[in-house]
Amino acid sequence: MNMQKLSYFNQRCILIAACLSAVLLLGFSYAALGADKAKYGGQYRIPLASEPTTLDPAFITGIYAVNVALNLFDGLLEFDKDLNVLPSIARIWKISRDHRTYTFLLRRGVKFHNGREVTAKDFVYSFTRILSPDTGSPIASLFFNIQGAKKFHEGKTKAVSGLRAPDPYTLKIQLEQPFAPFLSILAMANAKVVPKEEIGPGFSRNPIGTGPFRFHSWESGREILLTANKEYFEGRPFLEMLRFRIYPNIQWEKTFNDFEKGLLEQSIIPSSKYDMITSNPGYTKRYTFISKPTLNLVYVGMNVTIFPFNDYRVRQAIYHAVDIEKIVRDITKRGSIPAKGILPPGIAGFDPRFKGYSYDPDRARQLLKDAGYPQGRGIPPIEIWTVAKAESVQKELRAYQKYLDDIGIRLVPKVAENWSEFIKFINEKKAPMYYAAWYADYPDPDNFLYVLCHSKSKTNRMGYHNPDVDELLEQARQEWDYMKRVELYREVEKLVMRDAPIICQHVNSFNYLFQPWVKGVQVSYLGAEYISFQNVWIDRQ
């Protein structure tokens, strides 16, 4: 079966996204400006809300590295602005009738930034490296469905039997069993090709890929610079330089102030400014405003391995004690949508009828009493960790403090020094509670429910383990019938929400302002992190 386009399941994902999501574009339309008007030269300054820990695709787990990496590297496939899976270095591919064998035919003449041509063996190496126990990649499990991957990862074999390169421009991948999200996974930032000869201790901070931009420099705490790859196989980018400016600890207000001074080409709209900007015609005339729902979830994780969260009744009590809708309406703002469950609108499996947890402090008090902690007695002060210093986030945490104080629980907000410290702390499951966000790497419910809730997922930072959930998630990965997959994921979501290891707070919308001289930007439902700058240009006239 020829599969140059999207799988049936992902086509339905996009159909749902189109039905449930709306796009507001004020000012001019980027799409209306033809590429024939594009100009070469200039730099584009992008804010990074925290400093990445690495730019090595095998180790990327945070959103702050994704936008940089996607402009440095290419993979077999890529997403377009509508989340269709399209060819990248693979020019065509085929899938066997049993959905287990994938054959990719590669473009000729694609070169790494060091000048060497990319071959199928480079993809065998890149995927094998992710799976190697010596690498210790945190995303290795995404590729465990490749035949022989688990045995290789466990050190039982010397190679991955399901990865073969019969000739320089043909790659064959054999799966253990059908894996519905596989094409989408091959389009994500972790599945990019890397050159074996360049891999070493310094690769994470001095990467070499095939992308439209080359790595130039990285000054910690200040900026990451990329320069145009004039030999890029899809045509050199218009911009001469990408300048990623680092703003430690998510300082939206400072980012926006720098944008207004003309020091950035784009900025998120802080919660404190949202109402003013959306109601003020001056802003929409001066700048380009794009508002678009994205596939994400802002949530509070409760570590079920730490007292008192080892009792589901305590977790349920805390959920009922917090008025999520009021927090999102009065504090978060920015067009955000209160979340009822883990799956956001626009992704397959989202159930608009799912009610989630209501604000019910009396029910919360009863649950605490049933658990043996009447009026919170016996529960010590609980730390909730974040890396965000944004005023809106701090207000949200103060609201959590107030609501939990009303049922007798004292909450203590803690702010990590930087993203590296925060991600290490929650990965090691040392935080009793933590405030975080998950942004989809690929448009599939597997990327929310499996990565956040499966007991073997490295990004399940809540220590959550329910054997029934694990079994259903594994079953859903092998199910190719669209409606059966939807029902499986809905059942998983109900089970997880009953166990309540996670407070689902809201879904962020993409609400950004762009300078009037910025042309050619296209935004997908994956948000700002997935903006490709290859076809963006600057026109100050």
C-alpha positions in Angstrom: 0.0 0.0 0.0 1.5 3.3 -1.1 1.5 5.8 1.9 2.9 9.1 0.7 0.3 10.8 2.7 -1.3 10.5 6.2 -2.6 7.3 7.8 -6.4 7.0 8.0 -6.4 7.5 11.7 -4.4 10.7 11.6 -6.6 12.0 8.8 -9.5 11.7 11.2 -7.5 13.5 13.9 -7.1 16.4 11.5 -10.8 16.3 10.6 -11.8 16.5 14.3 -9.2 19.3 14.8 -10.8 21.3 11.9 -14.3 20.9 13.4 -13.5 21.8 17.0 -10.8 24.5 16.5 -11.1 28.0 15.1 -8.4 30.3 13.8 -8.5 34.1 14.3 -6.1 36.0 12.1 -6.3 39.8 12.3 -4.4 42.1 10.0 -3.0 40.6 6.9 -2.9 36.9 5.9 0.6 35.4 5.6 -0.7 32.8 3.2 -1.9 35.6 0.9 1.7 36.8 0.5 3.3 34.9 -2.3 6.8 33.5 -2.0 7.7 35.5 -5.1 7.8 38.6 -2.9 10.2 37.0 -0.4 13.5 38.7 0.3 16.8 37.2 1.4 18.7 38.4 4.4 18.0 39.6 7.9 17.7 38.0 11.3 14.7 36.7 13.2 14.8 37.0 17.0 12.7 34.3 18.8 12.1 34.2 22.6 12.9 30.9 24.5 10.9 30.8 27.7 13.6 28.7 29.3 17.1 27.4 28.3 17.1 24.0 26.6 19.0 21.2 28.4 20.2 19.7 25.1 19.8 20.0 21.3 20.5 16.3 20.7 17.4 14.7 19.2 17.9 11.5 21.2 17.6 13.4 24.5 15.0 16.1 23.8 12.1 16.0 26.2 11.4 19.7 26.8 9.5 22.0 24.5 12.2 24.7 24.6 14.6 22.6 22.5 12.1 21.6 19.9 11.9 24.8 17.9 15.6 25.1 17.7 16.1 21.4 16.8 13.4 21.4 14.1 15.3 24.1 12.2 18.7 22.2 12.6 17.6 18.6 11.7 15.4 16.7 9.3 14.0 13.2 9.5 12.2 10.8 7.2 8.9 12.7 7.5 7.6 16.0 8.7 4.3 17.7 9.7 2.9 20.5 7.6 0.8 23.4 9.1 -2.3 21.2 9.0 -0.5 18.3 10.7 -0.5 16.2 7.6 2.5 13.8 7.5 4.6 14.7 4.5 7.9 13.5 2.9 11.1 15.0 4.1 14.3 13.1 3.5 12.1 10.1 2.6 10.6 10.9 -0.9 8.1 8.0 -0.8 7.2 5.1 1.5 5.2 1.9 1.5 3.5 0.0 4.2 2.8 -3.7 4.0 -0.8 -5.1 4.2 -0.2 -6.4 7.8 1.0 -2.9 8.9 4.3 -4.2 10.1 6.8 -3.5 7.3 7.7 0.1 6.3 9.9 0.8 3.3 11.3 4.3 2.8 13.0 5.5 -0.4 15.3 8.4 0.4 16.1 11.5 -1.6 19.6 11.6 -3.2 22.0 14.4 -2.5 20.8 15.4 1.0 23.8 16.5 3.0 24.7 16.9 6.6 26.1 20.3 7.6 29.6 18.8 7.5 29.2 18.1 3.7 28.6 14.3 3.8 25.6 12.8 2.0 22.9 11.2 4.1 22.2 7.5 3.4 19.9 4.9 4.8 22.6 3.6 7.1 22.5 7.0 8.9 18.9 6.4 9.9 19.7 2.9 11.0 22.5 4.4 13.2 20.3 7.2 14.5 17.4 4.9 15.6 19.9 2.3 16.9 21.6 5.0 18.9 18.3 6.0 20.6 17.7 2.4 21.5 21.2 1.6 22.8 21.4 1.0 26.5 24.7 2.9 26.4 22.9 6.1 25.1 20.3 6.2 27.9 17.8 8.1 25.7 14.7 9.1 27.7 12.5 8.6 24.6 13.8 5.1 23.6 10.4 3.5 24.4 8.8 5.4 21.5 10.8 3.0 19.2 10.3 -0.2 21.2 7.8 -1.5 18.6 10.6 -2.0 16.1 11.4 -5.6 15.8 14.3 -6.5 18.2 14.4 -3.1 19.8 13.6 -4.2 23.3 16.1 -7.0 23.3 18.8 -4.7 22.0 17.8 -2.1 24.6 18.2 -4.7 27.3 21.7 -5.6 26.0 20.6 -9.1 24.8 21.6 -8.5 21.1 24.2 -6.6 19.2 21.8 -5.0 16.6 18.2 -4.1 16.1 16.9 -6.8 13.7 14.0 -4.6 12.4 16.3 -1.8 11.0 17.9 -2.5 7.6 19.5 -0.6 4.8 19.5 -2.8 1.7 21.1 0.0 -0.3 22.2 3.6 0.3 18.7 5.0 -0.5 16.4 2.4 0.9 15.4 2.0 4.6 13.3 -0.9 5.8 11.7 -0.9 9.3 10.0 -4.0 10.6 7.7 -3.8 13.6 6.9 -6.4 16.1 3.2 -5.7 15.7 1.1 -3.0 14.1 1.7 0.4 15.7 -0.9 3.0 14.7 1.0 6.2 15.7 4.3 5.1 14.0 4.3 7.6 11.1 3.5 10.5 13.4 6.4 9.4 15.7 8.8 9.5 12.7 7.9 13.1 12.1 8.7 14.3 15.6 11.8 16.1 16.8 13.4 13.0 18.3 13.4 11.0 15.0 15.8 13.2 13.2 18.9 11.8 11.5 22.4 12.5 12.9 25.9 11.8 11.6 27.8 9.1 13.4 31.2 10.7 13.0 30.1 13.8 14.8 28.6 12.2 17.9 30.5 12.8 21.0 30.4 14.6 24.4 29.9 18.0 22.8 27.2 17.1 20.3 24.3 18.2 22.6 25.6 21.8 22.5 27.3 21.8 19.1 24.9 19.8 16.9 25.2 19.0 13.2 22.1 18.1 11.2 20.8 18.5 7.7 18.3 21.3 8.4 17.7 24.7 6.8 19.9 26.3 9.5 23.3 25.5 10.8 24.4 25.7 14.5 26.6 28.7 15.1 26.9 29.3 18.8 25.3 28.9 22.2 25.9 31.4 25.0 24.3 30.0 28.2 21.6 32.1 29.7 21.7 34.5 26.7 21.1 33.1 23.2 21.5 30.4 20.7 22.4 31.4 17.1 21.7 29.5 13.9 22.8 30.6 10.4 21.3 29.9 7.0 22.2 26.5 5.4 22.7 27.8 1.8 23.1 24.2 0.5 19.8 23.0 2.0 18.1 20.3 -0.2 14.7 22.1 -0.2 16.2 25.5 -1.0 18.2 27.9 1.1 16.1 29.8 3.7 15.4 33.5 3.2 16.6 34.5 6.6 20.3 34.8 7.3 20.2 34.1 11.0 17.9 32.8 13.7 18.6 34.3 17.1 16.9 32.4 20.0 17.0 34.7 23.0 16.8 32.9 26.3 14.5 34.2 29.0 15.0 32.1 32.2 12.0 30.8 34.1 9.2 31.8 31.7 9.1 35.5 32.0 6.2 36.4 29.7 5.9 40.0 30.8 9.6 40.7 30.1 9.3 38.9 26.7 6.4 41.1 25.8 8.1 44.3 26.9 11.1 43.5 24.7 8.8 42.7 21.8 7.2 46.2 22.1 10.6 47.7 22.1 11.3 46.0 18.7 13.8 43.6 20.2 11.9 40.4 19.2 10.0 39.4 16.0 7.3 37.5 18.0 5.9 37.3 21.5 3.3 35.4 23.4 0.6 37.6 24.9 0.8 37.6 28.7 -2.4 37.0 30.7 -2.2 40.5 32.1 -2.2 42.0 28.6 -4.7 39.7 26.9 -7.9 41.7 27.4 -6.3 45.0 26.6 -4.7 43.7 23.4 -7.7 41.8 22.0 -10.0 44.8 22.6 -7.6 47.5 21.4 -7.7 48.0 17.6 -4.4 49.8 17.8 -2.6 46.5 18.6 -4.2 44.6 15.8 -3.4 47.3 13.3 0.2 47.7 14.4 1.0 44.0 14.8 -0.2 40.7 13.4 -2.3 38.8 15.9 -2.7 35.0 15.6 -4.9 33.1 17.9 -5.2 29.3 17.5 -6.1 26.4 19.8 -3.2 24.0 20.2 -2.7 20.4 21.3 -1.5 20.8 24.9 -2.4 20.4 28.5 -1.5 22.5 31.5 -1.7 20.4 34.6 -0.7 19.7 38.2 0.8 16.4 38.8 0.5 14.6 42.2 3.2 12.1 42.9 1.4 8.9 44.0 4.6 7.5 45.5 4.8 10.3 48.1 2.5 10.7 51.2 -0.3 11.7 51.2 -0.8 11.1 47.5 -0.6 7.4 47.9 -4.3 7.5 48.7 -6.6 8.2 45.8 -9.1 9.8 48.1 -6.7 12.6 49.0 -6.0 13.2 45.3 -9.7 13.3 44.5 -10.3 15.7 47.5 -7.7 18.1 46.2 -9.2 18.0 42.7 -12.7 18.8 44.1 -11.3 21.6 46.3 -10.0 23.7 43.4 -12.2 25.9 41.2 -10.4 25.3 38.0 -12.9 27.2 35.8 -12.5 30.3 38.0 -8.7 30.1 37.9 -8.7 29.9 34.1 -11.3 32.5 33.6 -10.0 35.1 36.0 -6.2 34.5 36.1 -4.9 32.4 33.2 -7.0 34.1 30.5 -5.3 34.3 27.0 -8.3 32.5 25.5 -7.4 29.3 27.4 -10.0 26.6 27.8 -10.7 24.8 31.1 -9.8 21.2 30.8 -12.1 18.4 31.9 -9.7 15.6 31.1 -6.3 14.8 29.7 -7.1 14.9 26.0 -7.5 18.4 24.5 -10.1 19.4 21.9 -8.9 18.7 18.4 -7.3 15.3 19.1 -8.9 11.9 18.4 -10.6 10.5 21.5 -11.5 13.9 23.0 -15.0 13.5 24.5 -16.9 16.7 24.8 -19.4 15.0 27.1 -16.8 14.1 29.7 -17.5 16.0 32.9 -14.3 15.6 34.9 -14.3 16.9 38.5 -16.6 19.7 39.7 -15.7 22.3 42.2 -17.2 20.8 45.4 -15.3 21.7 48.7 -17.9 19.8 50.8 -17.2 16.6 48.8 -13.4 17.3 49.2 -13.8 17.6 53.0 -15.7 14.3 53.1 -13.1 12.5 51.0 -10.4 13.7 53.4 -12.4 12.5 56.4 -12.9 9.1 54.7 -9.2 8.8 54.1 -8.5 9.5 57.8 -7.5 13.1 57.6 -10.6 15.1 58.9 -10.1 18.8 58.1 -6.6 17.9 56.8 -5.3 16.9 60.1 -2.3 14.6 59.8 -1.3 16.0 56.3 2.0 17.9 56.5 2.6 21.1 54.3 2.9 20.0 50.7 5.3 21.6 48.2 4.2 22.3 44.7 7.0 23.0 42.2 7.2 25.0 39.0 9.9 26.7 37.0 7.6 29.6 35.9 8.1 33.0 37.3 5.3 34.5 35.2 2.9 36.5 37.3 -0.1 34.6 36.0 1.4 31.3 37.1 2.2 32.6 40.5 -1.3 33.9 40.9 -2.6 30.5 39.9 -0.5 28.8 42.6 -1.7 31.3 45.2 -5.3 30.4 44.2 -4.4 26.7 44.8 -3.1 27.7 48.2 -6.3 29.4 49.1 -8.6 26.6 47.9 -6.5 23.9 49.7 -6.3 26.0 52.9 -10.1 26.0 52.9 -10.1 22.2 53.4 -7.2 22.2 55.9 -4.2 21.5 53.6 -1.2 23.9 53.5 0.4 24.3 50.1 3.9 25.7 49.7 4.8 27.0 46.2 8.5 26.4 45.1 10.2 27.9 42.1 13.1 26.0 40.5 16.2 28.0 39.6 16.0 26.9 35.9 14.5 24.5 33.5 17.3 21.9 33.9 16.9 21.8 37.7 13.1 21.6 37.4 13.0 18.8 34.8 15.6 16.8 36.7 13.7 17.2 40.0 10.4 16.0 38.5 12.0 13.2 36.4 13.5 11.8 39.6 10.0 12.0 41.2 11.1 14.1 44.1 8.3 16.7 43.8 5.1 15.9 45.8 3.2 18.2 43.4 4.3 20.1 40.3 2.8 22.6 37.9 3.7 21.8 34.3 2.5 21.7 30.7 2.6 18.9 28.1 2.7 20.0 24.4 2.0 17.3 21.8 5.0 16.0 19.9 2.7 14.2 17.4 -1.0 14.6 16.9 -2.2 11.3 18.5 -3.9 10.5 21.8 -1.0 8.1 22.4 1.2 11.2 22.9 -0.9 12.3 25.9 -2.2 9.2 27.6 0.7 6.9 27.0 3.5 9.4 27.6 1.9 10.9 30.7 0.2 7.8 32.3 1.8 4.5 31.2 3.8 3.1 34.1 6.9 2.5 31.9 6.9 6.0 30.3 9.9 8.1 31.3 7.6 11.2 31.2 5.1 9.7 33.7 6.5 11.9 36.5 3.6 11.2 38.8 4.7 7.6 39.6 1.3 6.5 38.4 0.7 2.8 37.8 -2.6 1.1 36.9 -2.2 -2.3 35.2 -5.6 -1.9 33.5 -4.5 1.5 32.0 -1.2 0.0 30.8 -3.0 -2.9 29.1 -5.5 -0.7 27.4 -2.8 1.7 26.2 -0.8 -1.2 24.7 -4.0 -2.5 23.0 -4.8 1.0 21.5 -1.3 1.2 20.0 -2.0 -2.0 17.9 -5.6 -1.1 16.9 -6.1 0.2 13.4 -9.8 0.5 13.5 -10.4 4.2 14.1 -13.6 4.0 16.3 -12.2 1.2 18.4 -9.1 3.2 19.1 -11.2 6.2 20.1 -13.2 4.1 22.6 -10.0 2.6 24.1 -8.5 6.0 24.7 -11.8 7.3 26.2 -11.8 4.3 28.6 -8.2 5.0 29.6 -9.0 8.6 30.3 -11.9 7.6 32.6 -9.7 5.2 34.5 -6.9 7.7 35.0 -9.3 10.5 36.0 -10.9 8.2 38.5 -7.5 7.6 40.1 -6.8 11.3 39.9 -2.9 11.5 39.8 -3.3 14.6 37.7 -5.3 17.9 37.9 -6.2 18.9 34.4 -6.3 22.7 34.5 -6.5 24.2 31.0 -5.6 24.0 27.3 -3.5 26.9 26.0 -4.4 28.7 22.8 -1.6 30.0 20.6 -1.9 33.8 21.1 1.0 35.6 19.6 1.8 39.0 18.2 4.2 39.3 15.3 6.0 42.4 14.1 4.6 43.9 10.9 7.8 43.2 8.9 7.5 39.4 9.5 6.2 37.5 6.5 5.5 33.8 5.7 4.9 32.4 9.2 2.7 29.4 9.3 1.4 28.0 12.6 0.1 24.5 13.1 -2.0 23.0 15.9 1.3 22.0 17.6 2.0 25.7 18.4 4.9 28.0 18.4 7.5 25.3 19.0 6.8 23.8 15.6 7.2 26.9 13.5 9.6 26.2 10.6 11.5 29.3 9.7 12.7 28.0 6.3 10.1 30.1 4.4 9.9 33.1 6.7 11.3 36.4 5.6 11.7 40.0 6.7 10.3 43.0 4.8 10.8 46.2 6.7 9.3 48.2 3.8 
